[in-house]
């Protein structure tokens, strides 16, 4: 199975001009504008969230406006807006416009897809915002800059990898405490992160050696113990001749055999390779 990130890299390489420059700036401005409008008219916010049933009735703008739905109605929203903008612009600067646009597009697509699946399968209309999608950027940022220090609430120094752990705890609490199917939205929101960093995370998982995996260290130790007990240095794995019995015979080790096997000059190129 191909690494999804390779497909993303290939697409961005073939379409270097794809994407919207400063996309996170525009999204942050839209969040701020709708936050201000929502403070004066709370009913307005009800027209922004994703609702599959209303979209199918003609309110197609909800496919886009849910990305600008403000995370909270309080002044704490400005702190959230700051982190949205800071992380988004940094990721775009690091990845490039094409990669960052694809990152948000994947998050937007899977979120919309989930909203429609829930509606068509279960007949459930759930209002969806992009809150978890934006918060998932913490994971991407922490994966790229784990030791970068930021000031939480502008005065508490904390490294990004710990911020990501806090974010993960928030996601876990939301999954456990929110009714189904809304509780799956945090999981859906991290799918784009898994596409971009899943292969790297898998490589970090330690793997147990398989039964056929050869430990050259143990094999060489076994050979040396056998050599000391039988007073020879080399023994052909085919004919059994040793350098003690035939001091003028040349011995070599086969690099194509699995394990630590020695052969005399008559059999180094004339033997069946060991596979285990």
Secondary structure, DSSP 8 states (H G I E B T S, - for coil): ---HHHHHHHHHHHTTT-S-TTHHHHHHHHHHHHHHHHHH-HHHHTTTSB-HHHHHTT-TTHHHHGGG--S-SSTHHHHHHHHHHHHHHHHHHHH-HHHHHHHHHHHHHHHHHHHHHHHHHH-----B-SHHHHHTHHHHHHHH-TT-EEEETTTEEEEHHHHHHHHHHHHHHHHHHS-TTGGGHHHHHTHHHHHHHHHHHHHHS-----TT---HHHHHHHHHHHHHHHT-S-B-TTT--BTTT-TT--EEE-SSSSS--EEETTTTTSS-----
